[in-house]
Amino acid sequence: MNAQAPGERVADLVRDEFAALGVWLPDIRADLREPQRPLLVIGTVPLGTGFAMLRVLADYQRLLKAERIRLGRSG
């Protein structure tokens, strides 16, 4: 089994979230050139996907904030 880097798992998760909203984004990937600071790279976004993108990114931002708070309290 191939173990994915966290950045690759995030790219898969975001792709799945968009697909659940009916948006197919084949060109989404993790840029792992700098492993300590992976980047999420999104290619061409189909016209009409703005609201789906805002929803997914807002949810993702809330999850990141909650995880940072959780880690701050436990560490």
C-alpha positions as semicolon CSV with decimal commas, in nm:
position;residue;x (nm);y (nm);z (nm)
1;M;0,000;0,000;0,000
2;N;0,129;0,346;-0,091
3;A;0,140;0,586;0,202
4;Q;0,036;0,936;0,103
5;A;0,191;1,252;0,241
6;P;-0,047;1,471;0,443
7;G;-0,056;1,727;0,161
8;E;-0,165;1,458;-0,085
9;R;-0,439;1,343;0,153
10;V;-0,565;1,702;0,179
11;A;-0,574;1,732;-0,201
12;D;-0,778;1,410;-0,220
13;L;-1,010;1,531;0,056
14;V;-1,071;1,867;-0,112
15;R;-1,128;1,696;-0,449
16;D;-1,386;1,468;-0,282
17;E;-1,558;1,763;-0,113
18;F;-1,594;1,943;-0,445
19;A;-1,722;1,624;-0,609
20;A;-1,989;1,594;-0,337
21;L;-2,108;1,939;-0,445
22;G;-2,114;1,832;-0,811
23;V;-1,786;1,999;-0,912
24;W;-1,519;1,790;-1,085
25;L;-1,168;1,927;-1,028
26;P;-0,922;1,686;-1,185
27;D;-0,634;1,933;-1,160
28;I;-0,587;1,960;-0,783
29;R;-0,267;1,836;-0,625
30;A;-0,020;1,886;-0,345
31;D;0,307;2,062;-0,422
32;L;0,555;1,887;-0,193
33;R;0,878;2,054;-0,303
34;E;0,907;2,197;0,049
35;P;0,776;1,917;0,274
36;Q;0,741;2,136;0,584
37;R;0,512;2,377;0,395
38;P;0,312;2,184;0,135
39;L;0,097;2,386;-0,102
40;L;-0,241;2,294;-0,244
41;V;-0,237;2,370;-0,616
42;I;-0,568;2,405;-0,800
43;G;-0,559;2,429;-1,179
44;T;-0,838;2,555;-1,402
45;V;-1,169;2,588;-1,219
46;P;-1,482;2,534;-1,428
47;L;-1,710;2,832;-1,472
48;G;-1,996;2,843;-1,222
49;T;-1,817;2,674;-0,933
50;G;-1,760;2,985;-0,723
51;F;-2,018;2,908;-0,453
52;A;-1,901;2,549;-0,420
53;M;-1,542;2,669;-0,389
54;L;-1,633;2,924;-0,122
55;R;-1,824;2,663;0,076
56;V;-1,549;2,401;0,067
57;L;-1,271;2,650;0,148
58;A;-1,471;2,807;0,432
59;D;-1,536;2,461;0,581
60;Y;-1,168;2,374;0,543
61;Q;-1,065;2,702;0,710
62;R;-1,297;2,631;1,006
63;L;-1,154;2,280;1,042
64;L;-0,797;2,413;1,039
65;K;-0,881;2,674;1,302
66;A;-1,046;2,414;1,526
67;E;-0,748;2,179;1,489
68;R;-0,502;2,458;1,576
69;I;-0,703;2,544;1,887
70;R;-0,718;2,178;1,987
71;L;-0,344;2,135;1,942
72;G;-0,276;2,455;2,134
73;R;-0,474;2,336;2,433
74;S;-0,320;1,990;2,443
75;G;0,040;2,097;2,384
